[in-house]
Amino acid sequence: MRIRINIACLLAFSALTLPVPPLMAQKPPVVHNFQQPPLLTEVLPNAPATKFLRLSTSAFKSTCNPNGNVKRVGAEVYATLHYVLGKFTINNPDPDDPEGGEDPVELRSYGGCNSGPTLEVLPGNTLHINLINDLSKVDPSCEVPSPDGLALPPGVGCFNTMNIHTHGLHISPTGNSDNVLLSIAPKTEFPYEFNIPNDHPAGTFWYHSHRHGSTATQVASGASGILVVRGNRPYVPPTPDDPHPLADIDTILHDSSGTPTPEKLFLLQQIPYACFQNIPDQKGGPWQAIFTTKGLYTVASTDPNGPLNAPWICPKPTPQNHATIGAIENFNLQMFSSSIWDTNGRFTTVNGVVQPTVTLPAGEIQRWRFVHAGIHDTINLQVVRASLPRVGANLVATSALLGNRLQQKSAVQQLCVATPTTLIPQFEIAVDGLTRKHLEKVGDGGDNESNYMQPGYRSDILLVFAQDGDYCLLDQAAPPSQRVNPATGTGGGQGPSTPQLLAYIHVRGGRAVAGDLQEYIEKSLAAANPQLPQSVRDGLLKGNLSPWAPFLELPAPHSDLQKAGFSIAFPKFMVNNAVYDPDVVNITRQVNTSDDWLLTAEGEPHIFHIHVNPFEIMDVTYLEANGQQVSIYDKSGHCRTDLPIDKQEMQKQYCSMYHVLRDTVFVENGYQVHARTFYDRYIGEFVIHCHILDHEDAGMMLNIEIVPDLNAPGHGLGMDVMHAHNP
């Protein structure tokens, strides 16, 4: 395999004692600047709007104007979102790409851009979304039976029918609120109304399509966006009547002059677009054969050395090949595989851009909001100082890499070497939209060597670069033990088989920082907030964020242990040994009570997600040969170091989770995750499912209903009690 880099890259490598790979023809590097996700066009309100906390994003403005708009009137936020088949391009650094580095695609999208528009609200807002489904009523995936070329699993299909799920929001799951049991058909529109309570936590959330049967296809197509709940509630001291007043960490994230901490949003998407050979009027329908470097990939492909595991390409269409532009239309070929993202050659995008360049000054504390909006592949986030061969070398100018992921492997491994001395720590302040009780250092070369992001996860970090230089934002390769094929370290799993460069980070200007970066951040926060009581400021100096955490501990359970076991017995994808049935309520629980849950996975790892209410990770255990369940945590809540090496490796994803609140969690095969949830405030029917979304579509989901009173007639629903008085 040839490693392809441009001529300028030779200058960077010339000082290395490594073999220089063959060069492409001279070609200037193509730099794609970082951009924020798009924003909807603001419409002037008819009445004074509530004071809003949007931070300036003009320096990183999106290049796409989404189809829709937003208007704010007091506490009411009105947005129009068009769900369309958007035409745009995705940059592709593979020099074999016939489109010259920009692949045209046509994908289902909120607003027609390569990432959905960011929605911003405040606690107490009512978010009205008029969702207009502009997709075609002509939908081969809706045919019964499905066309032979699609061969869809039971329950999968109707890719043009959709809805909206506000992932992580604590709001009603019924009516026209966060109701994923709705189906919004093509050429129709629907008025959503999301009533966000006044006591809702501020944080990073997201929205995506969640119509069962089409969820994976639409999210893989990019039908997702970031939803930020901004907070302006300052810290107030506790009282006997209110021992833990609600406060927002947003209010302390500023410098000594009051300037808000700069922030960047990272919507991480894994869009498996492919170009199909669509012969007119072909038997079995369209979307049957994908172009690869080794021929056409179809459902009949079985040779592991052939198109089954070959990178995908997009040839220019000719009268002979009938090549389409990039599309997502075949569930089995493009999504329904644990290894497809590892082999197709596509890149994880940042706000729709492949390997953008982030430019920022040294010494500046920034807040980065990460959202994993992919459907089933782990992202192991690391920030690494580039190992450049000479002083003054510029990673961005001299190393805009060419090649697909495998072709870039050698260059990434040479330039972005992750060691305890090159890793730049990430200081996590929130997970899944909820502020942590303590600042968590990630990427220090120890147990928390990576910021493990699973589909559905969010991670808010504070980050500071001590000095000028070039850095790599990496999706680090997973160790072989965490791959589908451990012997070869390939085949999908908890991260890519080869490291992927997600973004270049170019640090210039500002001022250098000496000493420990965590101490620098903690001292900066304490110094910038002199209004806080001294005891609270002293806590900040030790990383204590509990005054701003919305939850400290959830109440003890009210009932017996609940279970959610994910398993596969092909072709069945099941929760608690049952395939999803939309007409069955599998679990009924009572509002304002809590449960302990035991989460397990068989055969391969899965990802537990429950709508409406978050949960607290109480413990993670594994089964020893003697049949005993053993906790991975010591008495202080840290990962144990006295376990076998293979267990220490597997437990790393959980090391920062002890008694942490989340709404989505990875369940490792052979491990048990012990979680506690509180069914606060809202009644109604919603879902629990695997957030590997092709698994969810294939049946790995169940319905749970929260009712007013388990012991009342009809569980407190309806008017059954009236029959006794009116015989």
N, C-alpha and C positions, 0 to 999 in steps of 0.2 A: 504494500500500500504506500503510495506517495504522500508525503506531508507537504502541502502546498502553502507557501507564504509569499508575500510580495517582496520586491527587491529591497525596500526600506527595512524590512524585517531582518535581512541579512546583516545590516549594520549592527543591529542589536545583538545578534547571535555571534558576530565575528570574534568577539573577545572570549567566547566560551570554548572550552576544550571538548566540545561535543560535535559530532558529525553534523555538517550543514546539509539539510535536505535539499532536493532539487527545487529550483525556483520557477515560478510562473513568469510570464512575460512581464516587463516593467509595467506597473500599474499603481497609481497613488492609492493609499489606504482610504477607505470610505468610513467616515466617522458619522455616526448617528447620535445626536445629542439626546440626553435624557429628556423626557417630557412627562408631565403629569397626565393622568387620565383626563379625558375631556369633561367640560362642564356644560350644562344646558344653558341656553341663552336666557338671561334674566329679563322678565317682563316687569315694567314699572307697576307697582301695586296701586290700587285705588284708595288705600288707607295706609297710614304709617306702619311700617313693618317692625316687628320685634328686633331689638338690637341683635345683630348677628356677629359671630366670631370668626368669620372666614379669614384665613391667613392668605397673604399675597402669594400667588403662584405665577405671577407674570413672567418670571425668568425661565420658567419651564412650561410654558403654555402648550397645550396640545395642538397638533397640526390639523385636527379634524373637528368640524362643527357637527355635533350630533343632531339628528332629526328629532326635534322636540324643544320644549322650553319649560321654564319654572317661574313661578310668581309667589311672593311672600306677602301675606296680608295678616298682620298681627301674628298670632300663633298658628295660622293656617298656611300650609305650604302646598301650592298647586303645581303639579308637574304633568307634562304630557310626554309619554314615551312611545315612539313608533317602533314596533318590532318588524324588522324588514330584512330582506336578503341584501346585505350591504356589499358593495363592490369596492375593494381597496387593495393595497399591496402589503405584503410582509417581506421585509428585507431578508435576503438569504445570502450568507457569505460564501456559499459553495461555488468555486470558480467554474464548475461544470454546469452551473445553472444557465440555461439558454436565455433567461430573461434578463441577464446582466445584473443580477443581484436584487431584483425586486420581483417577487412572485405575485402575479395578480390572483386574487381569490374572490370568491362569492360565498359569503357565510351568513348564517342567521345571526342577527345582532340587535341589541337594544340601541337604536339610534343610528345604525349604519356605520359606526366606527369600529376600529379594531379592538377597542375595549369599551365597555359600557360607561356612560357618564357618571361621575361622582355625584351622589346625592348627599346634601348636608342639612342636618336638622338639629334642633335643640330639644332637650327634655321638655315635655308639655306641648310640643307641636303635634298637630294632626297633619300627616302627609297624605295628600290626595294625589293618586296617580291615575290618570286616564290612559289606560294601556290600549293601544291600537295595534291589532295584529294585521299587518299588511301582507302576510305571506299568502301564497297561492293556495286555492282550494284543491288544486290538482296535486295530490300527494301519494305517490306510489307506495310509500311505507304504510299507508292507511288501508290498503287493499287487503281483503280476507278471501283466500289465504294470501300471504305476502308473495311478491314476485320471486321466482326461483333464484334470481341473481342476488336478492337481499337475504333470503332464508332467515328471517328474523326469529329470535327466540319467542316463546309465548309471552304475551303482554307487552312486547316491545313494538313501537311503531307510532304512526301519526306524528311525524317529526315537525309538522307545521302547526300543531296544536300546542298551546303553552300556557303559562301563568307566571306569577312572581312569588318568590319566597324571600322574605327579609331575614336572612340567616343570622341568628343570634339575638334578634330583638325580642324583648319580653313584652309581647302584645297579644291580643286576642287571636286565636287560630280559627275563628269561625266567620261566617257571613262573607263580607267583602274585605275582610282584613287579611291576615297572613294565613290564608286558607289554601293549602296545597292540594286539596281535593277538588279544586275547580279546574275546568278545561275551557280555555279561551280559544275558540275556533278561528280559523283563517277568515279574514275579511269581516271581523267583528271587533268591538271595543268593549272595555269593561272598566267601571269606576271603582278603583281600590280606595280604601280609607283606612290608614294605619294610625290609630290613636296611641301616641307614645306618652306614657304616664309622666307626671312631673318628677317622680322619683327614679326615673330610668337612668342607669349609669351612662356616663359619657364614655365613648370608646370607638373602636374600629369594628365595623360590621360589614356585611356585604349582601348583595341581592343576586339572585339567579333564577333561571327557570326551573320549575320543579313539578312539571306535569309528568306523572308516572308513565313510563314507557318511552318518553322522549327527553328525559332529563339529561342523560349523558350526551346524547347527540347535540343538544342545544348548548350545554355548558362547554363542551369541547369545541363548539363553533365560536365561542366567545360571548355567549349570552349571559354576561355577568358584569357587575360593577361594584365599586366601593360605596358603602353607606357610612358616613361619619356622623356620630352623635357628639356634638361639641358641648362642652360644659363650662358654665360660668359661676358655679356655686363655690364660694370660698370656704376655707376651713373655719369652723366655729367650735369652741370647746364643748365637750360632752356635758350632759346634765343627767340627773337621776331619771328624768322622764325621757331623755333621748341619749342613751349611753354611747351611740355611734352615729353622730350626725353625718348626713351625706355630703360629701365634698368631692370636687373634681380636680384631678391632677393637672388638668389644663391650666388651672389658675396659678400654679407655681412654676410652670415651664416658661420662663422668660429670663432675660438677663437683668442686671442691676438697674438698667434704665427703664425696664418694663417692656422692652421689645420682645414679642413672643419668640419662643424657640423655633427656628426654621424647621419646616417639616417637608418630607417627601413621601408620596404614596407609591407603593409598588404592588400593582396587580399582576401576580405571577400566573400566566396562562400557559397551558400546554395544548396547542391547537394542532391536531394531527391532520392538517389539510393534505389532500392528495389529488393528483390529476388522473382522470379516468379515461379509458378508451371506450367512448360511447359510440358504438356503431349505430347508425340510424336504424330504428325498428328491429333491434336485435332481440332474439328470443330470450325471454326471462326478464326483459326490462333493462333500464339503464343502471349505471353505477356498479358494474360487475368486476372490472379489471383495472388495477392501479399500476401505473408505470413505475418501474424501479430500475436501478442500475443493472439488474440481472434479468430483465424481462418483465412480463406481466404477472402481478400478484393477484390470485383469485382464491376462492374458497377451496379450490382443488390443489393449491400449492402445499406440498408436504416436504420437499427437499430442504433440509436446514441450510444447505450451501447455495440455495437458489433464491428466487425472489421472496420467499417466506421471511428471510432475515436480511434483506438487502435495503439500502437507503432508497427513499422515494425520490423521484425526479419529476419535473414538469416540462416535457418537451414542447416545442412549438407545434401547434396543430398543423397537420397536412391533410390532403384528401385521403391519405392512406391510414393515418393513425387516429384521426378523429379525437384528438386530445382535448380534454376540457381544461379550464383553468382550475385552480385549487378549490376543492369543495369537501364537505363532510356529509356523506350520504349513506355510507355502508357501515352499519353498526358492527357487524362481525369482523370486517377487515380492519377498520380504523380504530376501534375501541375495545372490543371484547377479547382482550388478551393481556396477560400480565407482563408480557415482554415487548409489546408493540412500540411503546415510547422509547425503549432502549435501542430499538433496531431501525426505526423509520428515518432517523437522521434529522428530524425536526428539532428546533431549539425552543426551550422555555423562553417566552417573551416577557419583557418588562413593560407594562402598559402598551402592549402591542408591538414593541420594537425588539428586535434581536440585537443583543449586545450593545446597548446604548452607552454613552460616555457621560458620567456624572462628574461635574466640576464644582469644587467647593474649597473654601479656605481652611488652612490648618488652625487648630485650636478652637474651632466653633462647634459647640454642642448642637447636634441636630436630632430631631425625632423622625425616625423612619417607621412607617406603618406598612408591614408586609401582610398581604392577603394571598393565600394559596387558593387560586380559582381553577386548578386543574381537576381532572376527574379521578385519577388513581395512582399517580406516581409521587413518591417522596421527594422533597427538595431539602438537601442538607446544606443550609446556608452557612457560608464562612466568608469572612473578610480577611484578605491576605495581602501583606506588603509584597509587591512585585520584586522578583529576584533579577533585577536588571544587571547586565554585565559591566556597565561603566557608569560613573558619576555623570549626572546630567541627562542620561538617556530618558526618553519619554515613551512610556508604554502605549499611549494613545496614538502618537504620531508615527511610531516605528513598528507597531505591532497590531495594527488592525488586521486580525487574523482572517485568512481565507480557508475555506474547506468546510465540510460537514463536521459533525461532532467527532467522529472517529479520526478524520484527517487533522483536526486541531489538537488531538490528544497530546502529541509530543510537545508542541509549543506551549500548551497550557501547563503541562507538568514541569516544563523548564522555567517558565516565567512566573508561575503562581504556586510556589512550593509552600505548602502549609506545614509549619513547624511551630513549636511553642514560642519561638522568638519572632516569627513572622505573622502569626495570627493576631488580628486586631479584635479586642474584646467587644462584644455587643452587650449592652446593659439593658436587660428586658424589664420594662415597667408594666406591661399588660399582656395578657394572653386572651384570645377569643373575645376581645373587647372589654375585658374586666381588669381593672388595675390590681396588680399584685400587692401582697402585704409587704414584700421586701424586694429591693432591687436585686435582680438575678444576673450574675456575670456569666455570659455565654461566649464560647470561643476562646477559652484560656488554655487549651491544650490538655485539660484534665477530663473529668467525666462529661462536662458540657462542651465538648470540642466543636460541636455543630449546633446550629439552631435548627432542630428537626421540624420541618414544616410538612404536615400531611394535608391532603385535600380538605378544605374547610377551615384549617387553622388560620388564626391571625396572631401576629406578634408585633408589639410596639417596642421599639428599642431606642435608647439614647446612644449616640455614637459620636466619638471625637477622634480626629486624626492628629497625632502629636506633632507631625512635621510634614513639610512638603514631600511629595513623592507620588508614585503611581501604585495603585492598589487594585486587587481583583475581587469582585463579588462572585463567589463560586457556588455552584451546586456540586458539592464534593462527592466523589465516588463513594459508594457504600462498600464496606468490607465484604469479601466473598461469602462470609457466613450469613449475610443478610440478603443474599441473592436467591432467585428461584433455582439456579444451578450453582450450588456452593463450590463445586469442584473447579468450575471455570470462572466463577465470579460474573456470570452473565445471566440474561434471561429475565430481566425485570426484578423488582424488589424494592428495598428501602433506600432508593437513590440510584443514580445512573451507574453503569458499569465503568464509565470513564468520566473524569471530572468535566463539567461544563462551565465555561466562563459566561456568567449571566450579564455582567456589566463591567466596564472599565471605570475606575474611580481616579480622577485626576485632581490632586490636591496641590494648590499653588496659592501663595499669599497667606494672609492671616498672620498668626503668631505661633511660634513653636511652644509646646507644652512639655515640661520636664516632670518626671516622677510618675507616680501611679495614677492611671487614668480614672479608675473608680473613685479614688480620693478627690481627684480634680472635679469630677462631676458632682459628687456629694457636697463638697465645699462650695461650689458655684451655686447650687440650689439653695443651700442654707444662707449664703451671703445675699442672694437676690431676693430673699423673702424675710426681711427684718420684721415684718408685721406679725409673724408667727410667734406663738409663745416659745420661750427659750427651750422648754422640754421637747417641743415638736421639732425645733431646729436641730437640737442635739440628736434627735432620732434620725433626721435626714443625714447627718454626718455619719451615721452607721447604716445608711441604706433603708431605714424604716419608712415604708410607704403606707402603713396600715391606716393612718388618718384619712387617706384618700381611697382606700379599697372599699368597694361597695358592700362586700361581704367579708366577714371574718371567719365564722364557722356556721354551717347549716344546722338546724335543729335535729335532734336524734330521731330515728325512724319511728313510725307509728304502727308498723305492720311487719309481716314476715318478709324475708328476703325475696326480692324480685330478680328475675334472670333474663338475660339477653344473650343467647348463644348463636353465633354466626357459623354456618356450615355450608359446605357444597357437596352435593351428591349428584353429579352431572346427570341430566341437564338442570337439576333443581338448585336454586340459590335460596337459602332459607334462614329465617330467624326462629329460634325455638322449634326447629324441625318442621316448619311450615312455610310454604311459598305464599307470598302476599296475596290476600284476597280483599279487594276494596270494599266488599260488602260485610266484612266481619270485623267486629271490635275485639281485638285479642286480649287487651288488658284494660280494666276499669279501676281507676283510683279516685280518691276523694280530694277535693280542693283544700288547700291550707293544711295538708299533711305532708309528711316526708317519707321516703323509702330509701333503703339501701339496695343497691343493684350489684349483681355479679356478672361481669362481662367476660365472655370467652370467645375464642375463635378456634375452629378446627380446620386442618388441612393447609391453610395459609392465613396470613394476617388479614384483619378487617378493621374498619373504622366506625366506631359507634357515634351516632349523632341523634340527639333527641331535640325536638322542637320546643319552643316557648321558654322552658326553664333550664338554667345551667345546672351543673352538678359539681360536687367536690370530690377530688380523688383522695380516698381515704387510705388506700394501700395498693400495692402491686405485688403479687406472689407468683411463684412457679412451683411445679410439682417435682419433688425429689423422687429418686428411685424407690425410697421406702414408703412412698405414698403420702408424705407430709407436705403441706403447703408452706413455703418458706418466703418470708418477706424480703424484698430486695433492699429495704431501707434499714438503717440503724436507728437507734433511739432518738437521734437528733434530726431524723428525716432526711439524711443524706444517703446516697447509694453506698451499699456495703462494699468493702474492698477485700473481704475474706471469702467471697464466692469463687467458684471455678471461673477461669478466664473467659470461657464462652458465655457464661451468664453475665459477667461484667460487661462484655461487649454488647449483648442484647439489651441490657437494662439501661443503656445510656439515654435512650429516648425518654425515660421516665425519671431521670435523676432530679429534674427541676420541678416535678409535679406534686410532691408530697403536700397534701391538704391545699392544693391550688384549685380554683374554680375555673371550669371550662364548659364549652357546649359541644365539643367534638374531641374524641380521643382515639388514638391508635391502640388496637388490641392485638398484641403479638401472639402468634400461634404458640400454644403451650404455656401461656401466662394467664393470670386472672387479674382483671382490673376491678377493684372494689370502689364503687362510686356511691355518692349520696345526693339525692335531689329533693327539692321542696317544691310542691305544686302550688305555687303562689298565685292567688288572685283569679286566674282565668280558668273557665270551664270550657269544655268542647272537645272535639275529636281532632287529633293530629297524628303525627307519625314518628316512629323510631326506625332508623334504617342504617345501612352501611353507606358511608360517604365515599366509597369507591363506587362512583355513580352508575357504571355499567352493571355492577352487582345489584344496585338498588333497582334498576329497570328490569333486571332479570328475575326479581322476586324477593330480594333480601330486604324486606321492609315489613312492618306490622303497624296496626292502628292501636292507639291508646286513647281512651276517653277519660277526661277529668269531669267528675260530677259533683253536685252540691252535697250529697249525703248518701254514702253507700248503704246505710241502714234504713233509709226512707223508702216508701213505695215509689217504684220507678226511679229510684236513686235521686229523688228530688226533682226530676224533670217531668214536665207535663202536668196534667191535672187529674191523675188517677185517684187522688184522695177524695175528689168531689163525688165519685161514683157512690161512695158509702152514704152520702147525704142526699143523693138523688137517685134512688133505686128505679 
